[in-house]
Amino acid sequence: MISCRRLRWGWLGGFIALLASFSPGVSGSPFQVGGVLAGSPGETVMLELADEGVVDLEAATVRIAFDPLFLSLTSVSNGDVTAGFSLTVGPPSGGSPTEVLISLSSLLGPVTGISGSLLVAHFDIRASAPLGQTPVLFQSADTDYDIPATFGTVTVAGAAVPEAGSAPLLALGLTCLIAASGRRRAATGRAS
């Protein structure tokens, strides 16, 4: 006879497996975005486009799209997989401030059978950026090397700032402690 506990865990495990099959992170894409994905206004974040299974990479044009209200692209560099590749950064044909095109090409022949980062993008979080999250899209802009739409999310967090009423309350608390300790000293001085 099957115990109730086994039945419950079997059902729960099946439900979790079903949910995981619909999860966008389990789509089977070898591409992912990592790096330093959070910061405060004025700080720099780094997003790294990685490929878990490079196959015949000789040239690629990658489009990076982002929200200029939150981010400003400061630099793009080669990743460890594309270390010997030439890299060119430029605006797309429309001259949009919200996206850039990165062209990678190798004179040494295609790279195959390794995993690692293709490129690293550094963004400054604008001083006027609202708090919250903003997506950054990496996607191939040609057919040389197919990179499906791959998103990274940058979180803009505020610096810890005490509330305006905290400082006066702290001062009042310290004043009360000092006054109480002074009364105790005076009371112990009289008692002896």
FITORDO-174719 format. One record per residue (C-alpha): residue in three letters; x, y, z. Coordinates in pm, whole numbers. Example, Ala and Ser with C-alpha at 12.3 -4.5 7.8 and 13.67 -1.06 7.14 Angstrom:
# residues 2
<atom><residu>ALA</residu><px>1230</px><py>-450</py><pz>780</pz></atom>
<atom><residu>SER</residu><px>1367</px><py>-106</py><pz>714</pz></atom>
# end
This chain:
# residues 192
<atom><residu>MET</residu><px>0</px><py>0</py><pz>0</pz></atom>
<atom><residu>ILE</residu><px>131</px><py>349</py><pz>-90</pz></atom>
<atom><residu>SER</residu><px>157</px><py>585</py><pz>202</pz></atom>
<atom><residu>CYS</residu><px>-12</px><py>923</py><pz>189</pz></atom>
<atom><residu>ARG</residu><px>327</px><py>1095</py><pz>230</pz></atom>
<atom><residu>ARG</residu><px>474</px><py>921</py><pz>-79</pz></atom>
<atom><residu>LEU</residu><px>166</px><py>1005</py><pz>-282</pz></atom>
<atom><residu>ARG</residu><px>183</px><py>1372</py><pz>-180</pz></atom>
<atom><residu>TRP</residu><px>555</px><py>1407</py><pz>-267</pz></atom>
<atom><residu>GLY</residu><px>507</px><py>1220</py><pz>-592</pz></atom>
<atom><residu>TRP</residu><px>231</px><py>1459</py><pz>-695</pz></atom>
<atom><residu>LEU</residu><px>430</px><py>1765</py><pz>-580</pz></atom>
<atom><residu>GLY</residu><px>744</px><py>1647</py><pz>-765</pz></atom>
<atom><residu>GLY</residu><px>542</px><py>1597</py><pz>-1085</pz></atom>
<atom><residu>PHE</residu><px>386</px><py>1943</py><pz>-1051</pz></atom>
<atom><residu>ILE</residu><px>729</px><py>2106</py><pz>-1002</pz></atom>
<atom><residu>ALA</residu><px>866</px><py>1921</py><pz>-1306</pz></atom>
<atom><residu>LEU</residu><px>569</px><py>2041</py><pz>-1510</pz></atom>
<atom><residu>LEU</residu><px>627</px><py>2403</py><pz>-1401</pz></atom>
<atom><residu>ALA</residu><px>998</px><py>2376</py><pz>-1479</pz></atom>
<atom><residu>SER</residu><px>922</px><py>2261</py><pz>-1831</pz></atom>
<atom><residu>PHE</residu><px>739</px><py>2591</py><pz>-1893</pz></atom>
<atom><residu>SER</residu><px>1008</px><py>2804</py><pz>-1731</pz></atom>
<atom><residu>PRO</residu><px>1188</px><py>3037</py><pz>-1976</pz></atom>
<atom><residu>GLY</residu><px>1521</px><py>2950</py><pz>-1811</pz></atom>
<atom><residu>VAL</residu><px>1486</px><py>2585</py><pz>-1916</pz></atom>
<atom><residu>SER</residu><px>1429</px><py>2657</py><pz>-2283</pz></atom>
<atom><residu>GLY</residu><px>1742</px><py>2474</py><pz>-2392</pz></atom>
<atom><residu>SER</residu><px>1915</px><py>2786</py><pz>-2524</pz></atom>
<atom><residu>PRO</residu><px>2292</px><py>2770</py><pz>-2468</pz></atom>
<atom><residu>PHE</residu><px>2304</px><py>3150</py><pz>-2430</pz></atom>
<atom><residu>GLN</residu><px>2276</px><py>3335</py><pz>-2101</pz></atom>
<atom><residu>VAL</residu><px>2354</px><py>3674</py><pz>-1952</pz></atom>
<atom><residu>GLY</residu><px>2553</px><py>3701</py><pz>-1630</pz></atom>
<atom><residu>GLY</residu><px>2783</px><py>3948</py><pz>-1458</pz></atom>
<atom><residu>VAL</residu><px>2721</px><py>4229</py><pz>-1211</pz></atom>
<atom><residu>LEU</residu><px>2352</px><py>4292</py><pz>-1269</pz></atom>
<atom><residu>ALA</residu><px>2265</px><py>4532</py><pz>-985</pz></atom>
<atom><residu>GLY</residu><px>2379</px><py>4872</py><pz>-869</pz></atom>
<atom><residu>SER</residu><px>2279</px><py>5218</py><pz>-755</pz></atom>
<atom><residu>PRO</residu><px>2249</px><py>5531</py><pz>-971</pz></atom>
<atom><residu>GLY</residu><px>2597</px><py>5646</py><pz>-1074</pz></atom>
<atom><residu>GLU</residu><px>2751</px><py>5298</py><pz>-1050</pz></atom>
<atom><residu>THR</residu><px>2870</px><py>5070</py><pz>-1331</pz></atom>
<atom><residu>VAL</residu><px>2725</px><py>4727</py><pz>-1408</pz></atom>
<atom><residu>MET</residu><px>2875</px><py>4457</py><pz>-1629</pz></atom>
<atom><residu>LEU</residu><px>2673</px><py>4220</py><pz>-1846</pz></atom>
<atom><residu>GLU</residu><px>2840</px><py>3920</py><pz>-2004</pz></atom>
<atom><residu>LEU</residu><px>2684</px><py>3726</py><pz>-2293</pz></atom>
<atom><residu>ALA</residu><px>2789</px><py>3362</py><pz>-2259</pz></atom>
<atom><residu>ASP</residu><px>2749</px><py>3063</py><pz>-2491</pz></atom>
<atom><residu>GLU</residu><px>2760</px><py>2718</py><pz>-2333</pz></atom>
<atom><residu>GLY</residu><px>2839</px><py>2543</py><pz>-2661</pz></atom>
<atom><residu>VAL</residu><px>3015</px><py>2748</py><pz>-2928</pz></atom>
<atom><residu>VAL</residu><px>2986</px><py>2589</py><pz>-3274</pz></atom>
<atom><residu>ASP</residu><px>3164</px><py>2735</py><pz>-3578</pz></atom>
<atom><residu>LEU</residu><px>3190</px><py>3094</py><pz>-3451</pz></atom>
<atom><residu>GLU</residu><px>3390</px><py>3292</py><pz>-3706</pz></atom>
<atom><residu>ALA</residu><px>3190</px><py>3614</py><pz>-3724</pz></atom>
<atom><residu>ALA</residu><px>2884</px><py>3761</py><pz>-3554</pz></atom>
<atom><residu>THR</residu><px>2697</px><py>4086</py><pz>-3532</pz></atom>
<atom><residu>VAL</residu><px>2523</px><py>4127</py><pz>-3199</pz></atom>
<atom><residu>ARG</residu><px>2256</px><py>4385</py><pz>-3124</pz></atom>
<atom><residu>ILE</residu><px>2233</px><py>4514</py><pz>-2766</pz></atom>
<atom><residu>ALA</residu><px>1913</px><py>4702</py><pz>-2686</pz></atom>
<atom><residu>PHE</residu><px>1854</px><py>4886</py><pz>-2357</pz></atom>
<atom><residu>ASP</residu><px>1649</px><py>5164</py><pz>-2198</pz></atom>
<atom><residu>PRO</residu><px>1848</px><py>5493</py><pz>-2205</pz></atom>
<atom><residu>LEU</residu><px>1636</px><py>5623</py><pz>-1915</pz></atom>
<atom><residu>PHE</residu><px>1821</px><py>5370</py><pz>-1694</pz></atom>
<atom><residu>LEU</residu><px>2151</px><py>5291</py><pz>-1868</pz></atom>
<atom><residu>SER</residu><px>2431</px><py>5439</py><pz>-2074</pz></atom>
<atom><residu>LEU</residu><px>2669</px><py>5201</py><pz>-2257</pz></atom>
<atom><residu>THR</residu><px>3030</px><py>5289</py><pz>-2171</pz></atom>
<atom><residu>SER</residu><px>3231</px><py>5007</py><pz>-2330</pz></atom>
<atom><residu>VAL</residu><px>3217</px><py>4663</py><pz>-2490</pz></atom>
<atom><residu>SER</residu><px>3505</px><py>4417</py><pz>-2484</pz></atom>
<atom><residu>ASN</residu><px>3577</px><py>4067</py><pz>-2609</pz></atom>
<atom><residu>GLY</residu><px>3488</px><py>3773</py><pz>-2391</pz></atom>
<atom><residu>ASP</residu><px>3717</px><py>3480</py><pz>-2324</pz></atom>
<atom><residu>VAL</residu><px>3585</px><py>3284</py><pz>-2627</pz></atom>
<atom><residu>THR</residu><px>3639</px><py>3580</py><pz>-2864</pz></atom>
<atom><residu>ALA</residu><px>3975</px><py>3695</py><pz>-2721</pz></atom>
<atom><residu>GLY</residu><px>4150</px><py>3693</py><pz>-3063</pz></atom>
<atom><residu>PHE</residu><px>3858</px><py>3845</py><pz>-3255</pz></atom>
<atom><residu>SER</residu><px>3841</px><py>4200</py><pz>-3386</pz></atom>
<atom><residu>LEU</residu><px>3559</px><py>4398</py><pz>-3226</pz></atom>
<atom><residu>THR</residu><px>3376</px><py>4699</py><pz>-3369</pz></atom>
<atom><residu>VAL</residu><px>3103</px><py>4890</py><pz>-3183</pz></atom>
<atom><residu>GLY</residu><px>2865</px><py>5119</py><pz>-3367</pz></atom>
<atom><residu>PRO</residu><px>2511</px><py>5249</py><pz>-3379</pz></atom>
<atom><residu>PRO</residu><px>2249</px><py>5067</py><pz>-3585</pz></atom>
<atom><residu>SER</residu><px>2142</px><py>5208</py><pz>-3920</pz></atom>
<atom><residu>GLY</residu><px>1868</px><py>5421</py><pz>-3759</pz></atom>
<atom><residu>GLY</residu><px>2112</px><py>5586</py><pz>-3515</pz></atom>
<atom><residu>SER</residu><px>1896</px><py>5488</py><pz>-3216</pz></atom>
<atom><residu>PRO</residu><px>2036</px><py>5577</py><pz>-2871</pz></atom>
<atom><residu>THR</residu><px>1870</px><py>5264</py><pz>-2733</pz></atom>
<atom><residu>GLU</residu><px>2078</px><py>5003</py><pz>-2915</pz></atom>
<atom><residu>VAL</residu><px>2425</px><py>4933</py><pz>-3051</pz></atom>
<atom><residu>LEU</residu><px>2569</px><py>4680</py><pz>-3293</pz></atom>
<atom><residu>ILE</residu><px>2882</px><py>4486</py><pz>-3209</pz></atom>
<atom><residu>SER</residu><px>3068</px><py>4307</py><pz>-3489</pz></atom>
<atom><residu>LEU</residu><px>3304</px><py>4024</py><pz>-3402</pz></atom>
<atom><residu>SER</residu><px>3528</px><py>3855</py><pz>-3659</pz></atom>
<atom><residu>SER</residu><px>3822</px><py>3618</py><pz>-3657</pz></atom>
<atom><residu>LEU</residu><px>4104</px><py>3589</py><pz>-3910</pz></atom>
<atom><residu>LEU</residu><px>4221</px><py>3263</py><pz>-3752</pz></atom>
<atom><residu>GLY</residu><px>3918</px><py>3052</py><pz>-3844</pz></atom>
<atom><residu>PRO</residu><px>3611</px><py>2936</py><pz>-3658</pz></atom>
<atom><residu>VAL</residu><px>3597</px><py>2858</py><pz>-3286</pz></atom>
<atom><residu>THR</residu><px>3417</px><py>2535</py><pz>-3195</pz></atom>
<atom><residu>GLY</residu><px>3359</px><py>2314</py><pz>-2894</pz></atom>
<atom><residu>ILE</residu><px>3423</px><py>2554</py><pz>-2608</pz></atom>
<atom><residu>SER</residu><px>3205</px><py>2746</py><pz>-2363</pz></atom>
<atom><residu>GLY</residu><px>3245</px><py>3094</py><pz>-2223</pz></atom>
<atom><residu>SER</residu><px>3170</px><py>3461</py><pz>-2272</pz></atom>
<atom><residu>LEU</residu><px>3132</px><py>3609</py><pz>-2619</pz></atom>
<atom><residu>LEU</residu><px>3134</px><py>3973</py><pz>-2513</pz></atom>
<atom><residu>VAL</residu><px>3125</px><py>4192</py><pz>-2203</pz></atom>
<atom><residu>ALA</residu><px>2924</px><py>4516</py><pz>-2196</pz></atom>
<atom><residu>HIS</residu><px>2975</px><py>4784</py><pz>-1930</pz></atom>
<atom><residu>PHE</residu><px>2688</px><py>5021</py><pz>-1854</pz></atom>
<atom><residu>ASP</residu><px>2669</px><py>5323</py><pz>-1626</pz></atom>
<atom><residu>ILE</residu><px>2344</px><py>5349</py><pz>-1434</pz></atom>
<atom><residu>ARG</residu><px>2225</px><py>5701</py><pz>-1495</pz></atom>
<atom><residu>ALA</residu><px>2215</px><py>5929</py><pz>-1189</pz></atom>
<atom><residu>SER</residu><px>1850</px><py>6007</py><pz>-1269</pz></atom>
<atom><residu>ALA</residu><px>1753</px><py>5640</py><pz>-1322</pz></atom>
<atom><residu>PRO</residu><px>1436</px><py>5538</py><pz>-1141</pz></atom>
<atom><residu>LEU</residu><px>1460</px><py>5251</py><pz>-895</pz></atom>
<atom><residu>GLY</residu><px>1348</px><py>4918</py><pz>-1037</pz></atom>
<atom><residu>GLN</residu><px>1448</px><py>4671</py><pz>-1306</pz></atom>
<atom><residu>THR</residu><px>1525</px><py>4719</py><pz>-1673</pz></atom>
<atom><residu>PRO</residu><px>1587</px><py>4452</py><pz>-1938</pz></atom>
<atom><residu>VAL</residu><px>1889</px><py>4442</py><pz>-2168</pz></atom>
<atom><residu>LEU</residu><px>1852</px><py>4243</py><pz>-2492</pz></atom>
<atom><residu>PHE</residu><px>2131</px><py>4057</py><pz>-2672</pz></atom>
<atom><residu>GLN</residu><px>2041</px><py>3918</py><pz>-3016</pz></atom>
<atom><residu>SER</residu><px>2215</px><py>3842</py><pz>-3345</pz></atom>
<atom><residu>ALA</residu><px>2164</px><py>4106</py><pz>-3611</pz></atom>
<atom><residu>ASP</residu><px>2269</px><py>3882</py><pz>-3900</pz></atom>
<atom><residu>THR</residu><px>2283</px><py>3515</py><pz>-3992</pz></atom>
<atom><residu>ASP</residu><px>2657</px><py>3458</py><pz>-3937</pz></atom>
<atom><residu>TYR</residu><px>2603</px><py>3322</py><pz>-3584</pz></atom>
<atom><residu>ASP</residu><px>2251</px><py>3273</py><pz>-3455</pz></atom>
<atom><residu>ILE</residu><px>2198</px><py>3422</py><pz>-3109</pz></atom>
<atom><residu>PRO</residu><px>1827</px><py>3413</py><pz>-3014</pz></atom>
<atom><residu>ALA</residu><px>1680</px><py>3695</py><pz>-2805</pz></atom>
<atom><residu>THR</residu><px>1860</px><py>3660</py><pz>-2472</pz></atom>
<atom><residu>PHE</residu><px>1774</px><py>3896</py><pz>-2186</pz></atom>
<atom><residu>GLY</residu><px>1959</px><py>4015</py><pz>-1881</pz></atom>
<atom><residu>THR</residu><px>1788</px><py>4225</py><pz>-1615</pz></atom>
<atom><residu>VAL</residu><px>1965</px><py>4513</py><pz>-1441</pz></atom>
<atom><residu>THR</residu><px>1830</px><py>4605</py><pz>-1098</pz></atom>
<atom><residu>VAL</residu><px>1865</px><py>4969</py><pz>-995</pz></atom>
<atom><residu>ALA</residu><px>1860</px><py>4990</py><pz>-616</pz></atom>
<atom><residu>GLY</residu><px>1876</px><py>5305</py><pz>-407</pz></atom>
<atom><residu>ALA</residu><px>2145</px><py>5368</py><pz>-150</pz></atom>
<atom><residu>ALA</residu><px>2041</px><py>5315</py><pz>211</pz></atom>
<atom><residu>VAL</residu><px>1937</px><py>5662</py><pz>326</pz></atom>
<atom><residu>PRO</residu><px>1798</px><py>5709</py><pz>676</pz></atom>
<atom><residu>GLU</residu><px>1456</px><py>5866</py><pz>708</pz></atom>
<atom><residu>ALA</residu><px>1447</px><py>6237</py><pz>786</pz></atom>
<atom><residu>GLY</residu><px>1293</px><py>6171</py><pz>1130</pz></atom>
<atom><residu>SER</residu><px>1558</px><py>5916</py><pz>1233</pz></atom>
<atom><residu>ALA</residu><px>1835</px><py>6162</py><pz>1326</pz></atom>
<atom><residu>PRO</residu><px>1624</px><py>6368</py><pz>1573</pz></atom>
<atom><residu>LEU</residu><px>1491</px><py>6049</py><pz>1734</pz></atom>
<atom><residu>LEU</residu><px>1845</px><py>5915</py><pz>1770</pz></atom>
<atom><residu>ALA</residu><px>1960</px><py>6242</py><pz>1928</pz></atom>
<atom><residu>LEU</residu><px>1664</px><py>6238</py><pz>2169</pz></atom>
<atom><residu>GLY</residu><px>1739</px><py>5877</py><pz>2269</pz></atom>
<atom><residu>LEU</residu><px>2107</px><py>5952</py><pz>2333</pz></atom>
<atom><residu>THR</residu><px>2016</px><py>6262</py><pz>2535</pz></atom>
<atom><residu>CYS</residu><px>1781</px><py>6055</py><pz>2754</pz></atom>
<atom><residu>LEU</residu><px>2051</px><py>5791</py><pz>2810</pz></atom>
<atom><residu>ILE</residu><px>2309</px><py>6053</py><pz>2906</pz></atom>
<atom><residu>ALA</residu><px>2062</px><py>6223</py><pz>3144</pz></atom>
<atom><residu>ALA</residu><px>1969</px><py>5888</py><pz>3304</pz></atom>
<atom><residu>SER</residu><px>2332</px><py>5790</py><pz>3356</pz></atom>
<atom><residu>GLY</residu><px>2405</px><py>6135</py><pz>3506</pz></atom>
<atom><residu>ARG</residu><px>2118</px><py>6091</py><pz>3755</pz></atom>
<atom><residu>ARG</residu><px>2249</px><py>5749</py><pz>3855</pz></atom>
<atom><residu>ARG</residu><px>2597</px><py>5888</py><pz>3918</pz></atom>
<atom><residu>ALA</residu><px>2452</px><py>6171</py><pz>4123</pz></atom>
<atom><residu>ALA</residu><px>2236</px><py>5923</py><pz>4323</pz></atom>
<atom><residu>THR</residu><px>2533</px><py>5690</py><pz>4389</pz></atom>
<atom><residu>GLY</residu><px>2752</px><py>5986</py><pz>4491</pz></atom>
<atom><residu>ARG</residu><px>2496</px><py>6098</py><pz>4754</pz></atom>
<atom><residu>ALA</residu><px>2445</px><py>5748</py><pz>4890</pz></atom>
<atom><residu>SER</residu><px>2811</px><py>5704</py><pz>4986</pz></atom>
# end
